[in-house]
Each structure stands twice: as C-alpha cells, then as structure tokens.
Amino acid sequence: MSNKKALCPICGSNKSEIIYRVAGHHRRDIRPEVSIGRCMKCKTIFLAEADHFFQEDLYSYYKQYIGAKIEDLVSPLTLVSYDRVLKRLCKITNIQNILDVGCGKGEFVWAARNSGYAIKGIELSLEAVSVARSFNLPVQQHSLFSPALDSSSWNAITMFEVIEHVENPVAMIQRATDLLAPGGVLYLTTPNYDSLDRLCLGEKWNVFHPEHIIYFSTRGLARLVRQHEPRLRLIAVESNNISPQLFGFVRSLFRLPYLGKRNLKSSGYIDDHVVAPDLRTISEGTSLLRSLKRLINLTLTIMGMGSTTILIAHKKD
C-alpha cells in the first residue's frame, strides 16, 4: 500500500480517517486490499489506499465478448429499463442526440439506436471500444475532456456507473455541463453508499473496488451537482432497488432456497450478474409483484437507501 496521504477528491482536504480495510471485489482471483476513507471536512467517502492495481486487469475482461452478439448480452428487462430512461429524458427535453459516457460494450448505445435515437458512445478502454465496434456501434475511444467533442452540442448526456471511477468529479460535471446544449439533460447513476445493502453488508459490500475512487450518497451526489448552479439545475435525485448481493446474503443467513444459478460463497459474496436476471424476472412476473417492487422502490427512495442513485439535471436554456 502507498504511504502517501490521499486527498479528498471533492474538497481537496488531506484530513481523513480510515473507516474500512477490505479485500476489494475486483475479480474472484484478485482481491487487492482497499482502504476506504472519510473526509473529516466534507464527509465524502473515498478510496484512501489500494494495493497496486493494473487498470488493464479491469479492461481485459472485455476481450471475452469478442465474437459475441450484442442482443445476447442485453436482457429483455434491461431493454425495458433503458426504454424507461429514454422516455424520461424525452419528457424533459427534445432529444436529438445523446452522448453516452463510459459506454463499455455499448449496450445502451445499441438500445437507444434501435429505438431511433442518434447516439454516440465514448469509452476509455480500447478493448471495450473494440467489442462495441464489432457490434457496428458508433463508439470511440475518448475521454469526456476530448477536444473532439463539441461544446453545447448534446441534448442528453448519460453516465451509467461512471462517476465513481473519476478522480475529479467536480471537473467532470463541469465538462458535461459545457457539452450540453441549452436545455440539455444530464442523467447519471452510481452505487449508493447509504444503501440498505452497504448498511447490512458492511465490509462485504461488493462495491468496494480498487477502481472505485469515490462513494456517493444521494445527498452527496446532489451537493456535487448543486456546485454548478445556476447553469445546471437539479431535477431529481433518487435511489432504488435492492442489490442481488443483499438477497444472497439474506438467503445464506436464513438458509432460504437459492434463486440463482450458482451457490454462494460462505462469505455471502455474490456476483450481481449471476442472480440479477433471475430476481428481476421474478419481481416483474405478476402485477402483485410489480406493485410490491414499486412500493419497495418508493420506500427506498424516500429513505435514500436504494442500491443505486439516479440523478437528473437540466442545463439552463
């Protein structure tokens, strides 16, 4: 581990306390030690220290998707979720073009294009870009700060699970604001540090990654965006869902029947991508279960304890 004192990525303070030392959930065969700190000044939760970590380890997993078909990688329920996002954006502004930042393999780019939207994806990982291009998607290897992106030209900018990877989130929101056209919309999601999942699982929470630099609560994310008022106006910040990991933890705790495809480790750690489709299918199976899911999400949103935070902001006309 580095002995260098980490600075808070939000306020720059060098005064922090370590609140977790955990084996980070990178891959099952690579569990680097991670120290999570809390800024004593602004209370931001961030990555204070981590064992040496190669970013290419994170990116290399994309190679397994070379030769796959993208329609096999996107579940019907994920498509429904993407459709809801697009419809929500259209209620706020006239969507003529979309920039998807950190687009990965291009799932959202593919779904939006199939729905008739003009969309472009940008991604840092060359491997991910190669996979997306193998699907014939308009994805380029750029950062959000690339001069190739024209300012004031995008009706919507989306960032799905991206902001937690960024060393300077203040600058990133500023750049996104610059790129948005007047009246444009910023839509982003990130894991919620104040989630029921993290509160129950503690150091076993599988969002503790060596590549995650900052952990936002719903209030913390709202504060970040409000720094950019009045140019960028906060429309909504909410949290919803319970992660599959928490379901797995409860199942192992009470020895309930398993709903997924693999057995849990004794630690209670579970891979989201294994169980998530099964749980989502079950939760959408009947009108009663759908109503129950909506009630749970409403409760979690009111309490700010859902597993995922969603933020929507609108650039001044």
N, C-alpha and C positions, 0 to 999 in steps of 0.2 A: 504494500500500500504506500501511496505517496504521503510524505510528511508535510507537504505544503497545505497551508490553511486555505480551504475553499471559500470563495467569496459568494455571497448570496446573489443569485442570478437576477433578482428583481431590484434590490436596493443597493447592492454592492458592499454591504457590511461584511466585515471579517469576524464578527462575533456570532458564534453559533454553538449549539450543543448537539451531541450525537444522541439520537433517540432510538435508532435501530442499528444493529450489526447483524447482517443476514447473509446467507448463501443466495446470491441473486439468481432469479429464474431466467437464465439465458437459454441454455439447452439442457436436456436431461444429462448429457455427459460433460457439460461445462457449467460449473456453479461458482463463479468468482465471488469472493467476499465483497459485500457492499455495505458502506456506512451511510446512513440517512441522517441528515442534519436538519435542525430547525433554527432559522434565523432569529436571534434574540431581539432584533429591531422590528422587522415587519412580519415575523412568524411564518414566513414561507418555508415549506418543506422541500428539500433538495438533496441531490447526490453530493455528499461531502467527500467521500473517498471511495475508490474501487480498485480492485486488483487490475493488473494490466489487461486490457481488453482490446482485441483487434476488431475494428468495425467491419472488416471483411468477413469475420465469422458470422455476423448478423446478416450480411448481404448474400453470402454464398448459398444460403438455403433456397434462394430463388431459382438456382440452377435446376432443381428437381422438376420445375414446371416447364422447362423447355420441351416442346413437342406435345404439350397437353392442349386441350380445347378449353377455352375460357368459359364456355357455357357449362362445362362440368365442374368449374371451380366456384360458381356463384349459385347458391341455393335459391329455390323459389321464394323463401321467406326473406332472404337478403334482398332480392329484387323488389319485393313489396316494401321493405324498409327504404330502399333507395327511391322508390316511387313517391313515398311519403315525403322524403326530403325535398325532392324536386317540386312537388305540389306546394309544399310550404314556402319554398323560395318564390314561386310564381305568384303567391298571394301578396308578397311584399313588393316585388318589382317586376318589370318586364324583362324576362331572361332572354337575352340574345346570344350571350356566350358565357361560358363557365371555365374557370381555371381551377383544376384540382391539384392541390399542392401535396407532395409526398404521396403520389398516387399508387405506389407499389406496382403490382402486376396489372393495374388498370381496370379493376372490376367496376368501380363507379364510372369511370370514363366510358367503358363498354355499355353499361346500363343506360347512362344518360344519352349516349349517341344513338342507341337503339330506340330511345323514346323521342328522338327527333331534335335533340339539343346540340348546338355547336359547342364542343368542349375540347379542351386541351389539358393534358396531364404533364406535370413536371415531377422529376424524381432524381435523387442524388445517386442511387445505386445503379451502376452500369448493368449489373446482372438483371435487376428488376426492369430496367428500360428495355433490355434485350428480350425479356419474356413478353412484355407488353407489345413490343413491335412485332414479335412473332404472331401476335393476335391481330396484327394490322391496325393498331390503335395509335392515335396521334399523341404520342408521349415522347418527351425529350429529356435529356439529362441536363437539368438546370437547377439552380437554387432559386429561391424566391427573389434573391437580390440580383439575378442576372440582368444585365443591360438589354438583353434580347426581349425582355418583357416590357411592353409599352405602358406607361403610367396612364391612369384614368381611362382604362380601356375595357375593363371587365365588369359585367353586370353582376356576377357572383363569383366568389372565391370560397372553395371548400377545403377544409383541412380535417381529415379523419384520423384521429390518434397521431398527431404530428407535433403539437406544441410542446409536449412533454420531452421531446428529443432535442429541443432547441436551447442553445447556450444563452441567447439573448432574446427572450420572448418579447420584450418591450420593443426592440428594433423590428422584430418580425411583424408585430401587429401594425407598427407604423408603416412598414413597407407594404403590407396588404392594403392598408388604407390608401396609400398613394396609388396603388394599381387599380383600385376600384373606380369605376365610373361614378359620377354623381348619381346618388340614389341606389348605388350597388349594395349588395348584401354579403356579409362575411358569415360563414357557417362553419363552426368547428366543434369537434368532440375531443374529449380527453378522459382518462380514468379519474374518478373522483376520490380524492384522499379521504374525505369524510364519509365514504360509503359504508353501508352496513357490512359489506364484505371485509373491508380493511379493519373495521372495529371488532369484528368477530374473529378474524383470522390472524390479526397481528402480524408477526414477522413471517408467517406462512403465506401472506398475501402475494400472489404470483405476479403482481405488477411491479415488484421491486426488481428492476432490471439494471444492469450496469450501463445500458444505453439510455435509460430514463434520467434526465437531468433535473427535472422539476416535477413536483406532485401538487397539482392544484385542487383546492376545494372549489365548490361552486362560488363561494364568496370571493375567494382569491382570484379566480378567473374573471369575475365581474370587475374587481378592482383593477386588474390589468387593463381591461378594455376601457374602463372609465378614465384612465390616464389620457386617452386620446380624444375625449370630448372637447369641443362640440363637433369636431369633424366626423367622428364615429359615434353613433348613438346606440346604446344597448337596447335591444328589443326584448330579448328573453334570455334567461339562464335557468336551466332546469337539470335535474338528474333523474334518471330512471333505470329500471332493470336491476335484477339481482344476478350476479355472475354465476356461471356454471360451477366455478370452484366452490362457492359457498354451498350450493346444493350438494356437491360432492362431500364437502366437509360435514354437513348435517347428516347426510346418508351414512357416512362412516361412523359418526358419533353415535347414532341411534340404530345402526346396523339395518338400515332400510334397504329394500330392493333397489338394485342398480338400474338406472335408465339408459346408460350409455353403452359403449361398445368395448370398453376396457375396464379392468379392475383398477381401483385407486391404489396408490402407494399408501403405506401406513401413515405417512406424514399428513395425509389429507390433501396433498398437492394433486391437482387435476389439470389436464390440458383442455383449455377452453374449446379448441377446435374439434375435440373428440365428442364432447357431450352437447355442445351448444345447439346443433341442428336438431337433436332428439328432443331437448327440452322446449325449444321454440315450436317444434311441430306439435308437441303435446299441449302447450299453452294456447295454441291457436286452433285446437281441434274442435271445440264446441263453442257455442255462443256464451255458455256459462263460464267456461274457462277464459275466454277472451274478455268477458266483463270483469272477471276476477283479476286478470292481468292488468287491465286498465285501472282498477281500483288500487292495486298494489303500486303501480307506477305513479298514480296521483298522490298516494300517501308518501312515497319515497321523495317525490318532487317537493311536496310541502315541507318535509323534514330535511331536504337537502342530502339524502343518504342513498340515492341510487348509485349503481356501479359506474355509470357513465354520465359525465356532464356534457350537456349540449348548450352551446352559446350562439346566439344570433345577434348580429349588429348591422346597422344601416348607415351608410355614408350620407352625409348631408348633401341635399340636392344643390 
